Amino acid sequence: MFLSASLNFERQKLADFLRKCSKGLLIGQGLKAHAALEKMGFNSDLMLSNDLIDMYAKCGRVDIAAQVFDKMPDRNVVSWTSLMSGCLRNGDAFGALSLFLAMWGAEVRPNEYTLSTAVKACWSAGSVESGSQVHAVCVKTGFDVVSVVGNSIIDMYAKCGRVEDAARLFDAFPEKNAICYNVMIAGYASEENGHKAVILFRDMRVKGIVSDEFSYASVLKAVGCVGAVRQGAQVHASLIVEGFPISGKKIVAGALIDLYVKCGCVREAREVFEQCEEKSVVSWTTLILGYAQNGSVAEAMECFRQLMESGVEIDGFVISSLMGVFADLALVDQGKQTHCYAMKLPFGLDLSVCNSVVDMYLKCGLVEEAERHFDEMPVKNVISWTVMITGYGKHGIGESAVRLFDRMQSENVQPDEVSYLAVLSACSHSGLVKDSQNIFFKLCLDRHVKPKIEHYACVVDSLGRAGRLQEARNLIDSMPFRPNAGIWQTLLSACKVHGNVEMGREVGNILLDSDGENSVNYVMLSNIFANAGYWKDAEKVREIAKTKGLKKVAGRSWVEIDKKVHIFFGGDDTHPLTPEIHAVLEELEKKMKEESGYTHMVQYALHDVEEESKAANLKAHSEKLALGLALICHGLEEGGDMIRIFKNLRVCGDCHEFIKGVSKILKKVFLVRDSNRFHKFENGLCSCKDYW
């Protein structure tokens, strides 16, 4: 009896110690306990074996946990559930589901924790079908109404994109707790349904269910996604009224910062940030991106400098995010500085960072620099190849894009739908109709990827550019799915270029019926009529748009000079050098008239191809103003460095002709990036071959 009591005492000590190792992730201590356990003859003890599985699984050693499991003479539901949880925790969702199936074969019946783990494994594996099957098991066994299981099922459907199914189960759930509400609110947040998330949040509070940090974070994320700053501010106010410790709750503070940044309220975001007791790298990154996206580049760089000096560990995500902003705004100097900084850090060669670097150089117009870094990458994934192919396409180097696409496949990298889209787009930008058709044929035969409407649109664009409008129309009619507005706009643009009024009228009417709230459709159709001299038809289309109250997005262009970004809108007269800019433009226009007979393409003043302000006249288009400032600062002498200008919309036809003329008389090279592609102007010609 004494020996038995002594062994029981040692057994309990070992169990307590293993649970402490499990909680503290003390793998070294756990290994010693395991050795002692075997030495004392407890290697067949069910309770201690379960504790070993749990300890090894939580410490990331699922392989050893599985060895313990395999050697057990007897297993119970805890044994199976512990190993399933370990697999799931360490990213092996399919392993967890395989164990779940084997458990049924061993005739061990699951408990609520087993079923909850199996449901989580289904959404982690992205298999809603398997989740539905496990859900059916839960219903049969009666566990679906148990809180831990029901919450997991609702969460699974929401995370797998079936939010309506999740809502149906939520409504029918007998006893809803805070976790249940949090799961459903998070589900609405994931599909950016801020309205329903707020309603549910209010319902939760009306019923007296205490909101926790996850409730607040989820509802803030939901309203932030739809830019509902007023509702977000109300949630913020309730946090303050209730005395919720925002400053000490990183998840809530981060959600508030993200909300205000997404709504363009960077000052409010900064105020919340400054109140945080512990500033996370995510909060720093969100604030930096907020400044940059709102045009406050200097503040973004200063904030980045403060982050570097704060002692907070910077990771590849921060650098990649920042690089993405510099790429979108074409801030090459800041991009280069950040790249140099990244190279000094351990993660400087991380794949995500390298991909962002290549993307940044391409979007800033430095193709050779991007090529060099691409070739030097120690490892490439499908994203790396796709970024480079996309860049070639945007620069009109379609042949290089096709060659790289072929090389990618020869190196056994399987293209995905984005890769196909990138190379097909490159073909359309460069007029490579045959290559476009061949690649599209390959896509249709690829068992890994299915063609989508965007792929069809690229081929339609290629055919349209070549003037093969009827073939393009036939391809649209043959698609296995219904055409969307985007593909009709592609065909309408081709009708405009080739002056096909008959097809343009037909396609335009389809667009106005299906996408009647988009001002771009009215502008394009109006221009087709105007260019053909059908003034009454053009005016009629414009009047319809005016009656609907449709507004155009203001065109803006920017140029970086001495590390400072200068932004211009159409008709802008706020720049201090405005008189000098107009004087330079007048001088250039006079020279072009004398040398080449240049005249304004007035149709672009009356029926602008893109979203320029109606009041803006041709001489004050934003890209011309940016060009004028660049020439003032760089000088009007012939030659010199390439001048880069960027625009948020497509460059207008008159400005396109104007910059071509300037490149010829000044023997300068201009690189203009618009919303669609790059235009390299050199010696009176453009790389787009006058089709964009």
Secondary structure, 3 states (H helix, E strand, C coil): CHHHHHHHHHHHHHHHHHHHHHHHCCHHHHHHHHHHHHHCCCCCCHHHHHHHHHHHHHCCCHHHHHHHHHHCCCCCHHHHHHHHHHHHHCCCHHHHHHHHHHHHHCCCCCCHHHHHHHHHHHHHCCCHHHHHHHHHHHHHHCHHHCHHHHHHHHHHHHHCCCHHHHHHHHHHCCCCCHHHHHHHHHHHHHCCCHHHHHHHHHHHHHCCCCCCHHHHHHHHHHHHHCCCHHHHHHHHHHHHHCCCCHHHCHHHHHHHHHHHHHCCCHHHHHHHHHHCCCCCHHHHHHHHHHHHHCCCHHHHHHHHHHHHHHCCCCCHHHHHHHHHHHHHHCCHHHHHHHHHHHHCCCCCCCHHHHHHHHHHHHHCCCHHHHHHHHHHCCCCCHHHHHHHHHHHHHCCCHHHHHHHHHHHHHCCCCCCHHHHHHHHHHHHHHCCHHHHHHHHHHHHHCCCCCCCHHHHHHHHHHHHHCCCHHHHHHHHHCCCCCCCHHHHHHHHHHHHHHCCHHHHHHHHHHHHHHCCCCHHHHHHHHHHHHHCCCHHHHHHHHHHHHHCCCCCCCCEEEEEECCEEEEEECCCCCCCCHHHHHHHHHHHHHHHHHHHCCCCCCHHHHCCCCCCCCCCCHHHCHHHHHHHHHHHHHCCCCCCCCEEEEECCCCCHHHHHHHHHHHHHCCCCEEEECCCCEEEEECCEECCCCCC
